[in-house]
């Protein structure tokens, strides 16, 4: 601890943390586990982008009927 004192203090002062990276890693592991293994790496990468990319996909669950018909 004494050997890394300056580094620890710098990290605390600057607010540096690897928590976001660890959270993303955990999410990717969950996606891989939930898929029971993917046949291709491209399928896993696509699922990671879909779940972690910030894209909101709205499903067409409601149909709006035209007025008067």
Legacy VTK file of the C-alpha trace (Angstrom):
# vtk DataFile Version 3.0
C-alpha trace
ASCII
DATASET POLYDATA
POINTS 69 float
0.000 0.000 0.000
2.829 2.378 0.810
4.519 1.639 -2.498
1.398 2.701 -4.420
0.352 5.575 -2.159
0.796 8.280 -4.812
-1.151 6.289 -7.397
-3.988 5.579 -4.978
-4.284 9.230 -3.971
-4.210 10.351 -7.609
-7.008 7.903 -8.481
-9.138 9.132 -5.569
-8.523 12.809 -6.378
-9.292 12.381 -10.086
-12.241 10.058 -9.533
-10.759 7.303 -11.668
-12.343 3.885 -11.477
-12.737 0.823 -13.636
-16.305 0.278 -12.441
-17.865 1.078 -15.832
-15.571 -1.395 -17.548
-16.310 -4.079 -14.950
-20.039 -3.453 -15.351
-19.812 -3.794 -19.125
-17.772 -6.984 -18.761
-20.414 -8.419 -16.432
-23.183 -7.507 -18.867
-21.338 -9.161 -21.775
-20.831 -12.341 -19.754
-24.538 -12.379 -18.912
-25.483 -11.944 -22.592
-23.212 -14.835 -23.559
-24.580 -17.067 -20.800
-28.187 -16.162 -21.553
-27.676 -17.153 -25.199
-26.444 -20.623 -24.178
-23.401 -20.044 -26.359
-23.617 -18.574 -29.817
-22.800 -20.476 -32.995
-20.874 -17.566 -34.451
-18.933 -14.703 -32.946
-20.843 -12.277 -35.165
-24.114 -13.306 -33.500
-22.661 -12.596 -30.047
-21.226 -9.255 -31.188
-24.590 -8.258 -32.680
-26.352 -9.144 -29.416
-23.814 -7.109 -27.421
-24.386 -4.084 -29.656
-28.148 -4.522 -29.357
-28.107 -4.782 -25.561
-25.315 -2.302 -24.758
-25.421 0.120 -27.665
-28.145 2.372 -26.335
-30.477 1.620 -29.227
-34.170 1.547 -28.365
-36.175 -0.819 -30.517
-39.929 -0.305 -30.466
-41.889 -3.376 -31.408
-45.094 -3.010 -33.433
-47.372 -4.342 -30.707
-50.357 -2.089 -31.319
-52.067 -1.522 -34.611
-53.775 1.775 -35.177
-56.870 1.346 -37.311
-57.886 4.141 -39.670
-60.850 6.230 -38.512
-64.128 5.420 -40.261
-63.442 1.816 -41.192
LINES 1 70
69 0 1 2 3 4 5 6 7 8 9 10 11 12 13 14 15 16 17 18 19 20 21 22 23 24 25 26 27 28 29 30 31 32 33 34 35 36 37 38 39 40 41 42 43 44 45 46 47 48 49 50 51 52 53 54 55 56 57 58 59 60 61 62 63 64 65 66 67 68
